[in-house]
Amino acid sequence: MNAGDRPTVLILGAGINGCSVARELVLNGVGAWIVDTHDVACGATSRSSRLIHGGLRYLEYGDFRLVRESLAERTTLCKLAPHLVEPLRLYIPVARRRGGLLQSASRFLGLTRSKMLSRLTRLLQRPSERGLWTVDIGLWLYDRFASDPETPRHSVHDLAEAGVPRVDRSKYRWLCGYSDAQMRFPERYSVSLLADARKIAGETNVDFRLFTYSQAEFADGSLRISTAAGDVLSCTPPLVINATGAWGDLTLGRLHVPSQRLFGGTKGSHFITYQAALKEAIGSAGVYAEAADGRLIFVLPFGGAVLVGTTDERFDEPPERAVASDAELTYLLSTVNQLFPDVHLSRTDVTLTYSGVRPLPYAAGGAEEAISRDHSVEVHAHHGIPVLTLVGGKLTTSRAFGELVADEVLHRLSIARSATTVARYVPGGECVPRDRAALAQRWQELASQFGLTVEQVRAMWALCGSRVAEILETQRIGDLDPACGTSVCGSSLPRIFVRWVIEHEWVQRIEDLVERRLMLVYEPGLSRRTIGELADLLAEAGKLDPTAKTDTVDVAVHRIETVYGREIPA
Ligand SMILES: Cc1cc2nc3c(=O)[nH]c(=O)nc-3n(C[C@H](O)[C@H](O)[C@H](O)COP(=O)(O)OP(=O)(O)OC[C@H]3O[C@@H](n4cnc5c(N)ncnc54)[C@H](O)[C@@H]3O)c2cc1C
């Protein structure tokens, strides 16, 4: 695993953190092989609430370092990946002037992080909603930590004001507005990091490879990789990085690396609805509100839909088993109906659900929401090879976490850092017009140039930003048959684009395409026919045996029904 005198490390896990570390290392001349037992971003990365946030709640726990870092990263990501990370205004409904100060203070003093004290404080304090003063102090601090002149500061609104979410007027008196950001597709962000790493590696002759649906294990002092293609590769990397998130302990076990328990994941579930009344009630903003038990829930715009989450329950099973339970759904639905009693949201309005496990550090007791969301690196060694395990982290801090891990690796390999990602655009983030009119104009130009509709360009742009032009140019659209410009059934994505994705974005299975490259699992128009057309395109690219098409479509439909609880029409 050496390209010339450059070492190549082995990264296990292609979630947002594994991808971030790989890009950071390759940029600094260190090769990276990434092995994932499934697909890019198929773990917590695609099961999150998709917010790029400072973590207002963490202020109550006194996690000031984390809040400051998260807010700085929020600003950085909005600049470097504006096609994938967009500012979002959120509102907190408030019913009373006073309240919640005692609970906030007990969280701040760390009482909720101890099992016994947590029970005691819960007994002594009835749930008391955070009042206007408590929220205002928190948001004032949040603005101070952000110290970002371009981000609008917090504000207090009367419920009758135009442009604010229409929460229950009989219960609430004010709405407190503040700024955060949303990364609608962390799956696309992760793939973009890999694309950047591949590009840098190609330009600098550094070794970079990704093996999805593959396994790595120690064998006779080296590592053996069994790939999806059936090959077995052997390597002796100077370092192994365990970036397998909530699977981290299981991975160490499989590698026979002795370790104490590092992870204590909690499960979080979400649902997505296209119900028009709720969409209208929140408008283009998000709502961050207390449920009846004092936990905080997000109601967020998600393209043409609304995303609601999340729960927070200890989960000791293998992370891939996490699915949204009936109890979680009932809890989320009732919270939404308490906030917006006029929308009458019901189970039949839920289009799909998803659930994931947070890779949190193990904590024997205390409240789930009190477990720190900060990140750290644990070091072990096996057969003389150091194994660095990434514990914790968030989407928001993934770039900074990647930087921290790369510093540790560079230090261990005695290599000086030569470059940083702090000002490096994520592919597709370059030349993105900043105002909506200029962006619409750019889409119009691309549509005219390539003979597509604006809607088709917009759909591709949502996935890969300004790379759309480069992608369409490489496909030499004029030379192809007219069907290439038509969209895949139930979406606005042209077939020509899908072909490019299949060829360039490490697609192995149909579920990679539907769930994590084209993001069609979240599209209202997804049908069996859509999946059939994608299967044809995969077969055309030599990635699917045409005789296996019907079975493949059946399996994909069944997976969406069981994992996402989404019914797929014919
Ligand atoms: C419910 C929920 C809500 C969240 N909301 C937010 C939010 O709004 N904002 C935010 O910033 N963060 C949020 N997070 C946190 C964030 O999603 C995670 O911290 C982050 O995605 C972790 O990324 P990761 O790369 O470490 O792990 P993962 O994304 O879980 O990736 C781990 C990868 O390792 C692979 N793997 C497993 N075992 C092996 C093995 N033996 N060998 C090789 N590969 C293996 C898996 O297939 C997977 O692809 C949320 C998380 C959850 C669960």
PDBQT file of the ligand as one rigid body, heavy atoms in Angstrom, charges set to zero:
ROOT
HETATM    1  C1  LIG A 601     -31.451  10.185  14.452  1.00  0.00    +0.000 C 
HETATM    2  C2  LIG A 601     -30.217  10.985  14.173  1.00  0.00    +0.000 A 
HETATM    3  C3  LIG A 601     -30.312  12.353  13.970  1.00  0.00    +0.000 A 
HETATM    4  C4  LIG A 601     -29.167  13.099  13.726  1.00  0.00    +0.000 A 
HETATM    5  N1  LIG A 601     -29.286  14.417  13.416  1.00  0.00    +0.000 NA
HETATM    6  C5  LIG A 601     -28.185  15.139  13.141  1.00  0.00    +0.000 A 
HETATM    7  C6  LIG A 601     -28.315  16.482  12.723  1.00  0.00    +0.000 A 
HETATM    8  O1  LIG A 601     -29.400  17.002  12.522  1.00  0.00    +0.000 OA
HETATM    9  N2  LIG A 601     -27.181  17.181  12.523  1.00  0.00    +0.000 N 
HETATM   10  C7  LIG A 601     -25.948  16.640  12.698  1.00  0.00    +0.000 A 
HETATM   11  O2  LIG A 601     -24.976  17.364  12.535  1.00  0.00    +0.000 OA
HETATM   12  N3  LIG A 601     -25.795  15.345  13.042  1.00  0.00    +0.000 NA
HETATM   13  C8  LIG A 601     -26.880  14.584  13.252  1.00  0.00    +0.000 A 
HETATM   14  N4  LIG A 601     -26.767  13.268  13.576  1.00  0.00    +0.000 N 
HETATM   15  C9  LIG A 601     -25.427  12.693  13.768  1.00  0.00    +0.000 C 
HETATM   16  C10 LIG A 601     -24.781  12.266  12.458  1.00  0.00    +0.000 C 
HETATM   17  O3  LIG A 601     -25.708  11.719  11.579  1.00  0.00    +0.000 OA
HETATM   18  C11 LIG A 601     -23.705  11.228  12.738  1.00  0.00    +0.000 C 
HETATM   19  O4  LIG A 601     -22.879  11.648  13.777  1.00  0.00    +0.000 OA
HETATM   20  C12 LIG A 601     -22.834  10.973  11.523  1.00  0.00    +0.000 C 
HETATM   21  O5  LIG A 601     -23.607  10.694  10.403  1.00  0.00    +0.000 OA
HETATM   22  C13 LIG A 601     -21.889   9.831  11.806  1.00  0.00    +0.000 C 
HETATM   23  O6  LIG A 601     -21.189   9.538  10.641  1.00  0.00    +0.000 OA
HETATM   24  P1  LIG A 601     -20.170   8.351  10.610  1.00  0.00    +0.000 P 
HETATM   25  O7  LIG A 601     -19.475   8.433   9.310  1.00  0.00    +0.000 OA
HETATM   26  O8  LIG A 601     -19.311   8.393  11.822  1.00  0.00    +0.000 OA
HETATM   27  O9  LIG A 601     -21.054   7.037  10.761  1.00  0.00    +0.000 OA
HETATM   28  P2  LIG A 601     -22.089   6.349   9.746  1.00  0.00    +0.000 P 
HETATM   29  O10 LIG A 601     -22.736   7.334   8.862  1.00  0.00    +0.000 OA
HETATM   30  O11 LIG A 601     -22.976   5.508  10.569  1.00  0.00    +0.000 OA
HETATM   31  O12 LIG A 601     -21.173   5.443   8.832  1.00  0.00    +0.000 OA
HETATM   32  C14 LIG A 601     -20.599   4.241   9.294  1.00  0.00    +0.000 C 
HETATM   33  C15 LIG A 601     -20.342   3.349   8.088  1.00  0.00    +0.000 C 
HETATM   34  O13 LIG A 601     -19.586   2.211   8.522  1.00  0.00    +0.000 OA
HETATM   35  C16 LIG A 601     -20.033   1.076   7.773  1.00  0.00    +0.000 C 
HETATM   36  N5  LIG A 601     -19.620  -0.128   8.497  1.00  0.00    +0.000 N 
HETATM   37  C17 LIG A 601     -20.199  -0.727   9.561  1.00  0.00    +0.000 A 
HETATM   38  N6  LIG A 601     -19.460  -1.785   9.967  1.00  0.00    +0.000 NA
HETATM   39  C18 LIG A 601     -18.387  -1.858   9.146  1.00  0.00    +0.000 A 
HETATM   40  C19 LIG A 601     -17.236  -2.696   9.072  1.00  0.00    +0.000 A 
HETATM   41  N7  LIG A 601     -17.031  -3.706   9.933  1.00  0.00    +0.000 N 
HETATM   42  N8  LIG A 601     -16.328  -2.466   8.100  1.00  0.00    +0.000 NA
HETATM   43  C20 LIG A 601     -16.506  -1.453   7.205  1.00  0.00    +0.000 A 
HETATM   44  N9  LIG A 601     -17.568  -0.626   7.231  1.00  0.00    +0.000 NA
HETATM   45  C21 LIG A 601     -18.491  -0.804   8.194  1.00  0.00    +0.000 A 
HETATM   46  C22 LIG A 601     -21.526   1.274   7.652  1.00  0.00    +0.000 C 
HETATM   47  O14 LIG A 601     -22.032   0.537   6.555  1.00  0.00    +0.000 OA
HETATM   48  C23 LIG A 601     -21.618   2.796   7.437  1.00  0.00    +0.000 C 
HETATM   49  O15 LIG A 601     -21.608   3.120   6.056  1.00  0.00    +0.000 OA
HETATM   50  C24 LIG A 601     -27.894  12.471  13.748  1.00  0.00    +0.000 A 
HETATM   51  C25 LIG A 601     -27.803  11.092  13.910  1.00  0.00    +0.000 A 
HETATM   52  C26 LIG A 601     -28.955  10.342  14.082  1.00  0.00    +0.000 A 
HETATM   53  C27 LIG A 601     -28.855   8.854  14.175  1.00  0.00    +0.000 C 
ENDROOT
TORSDOF 0
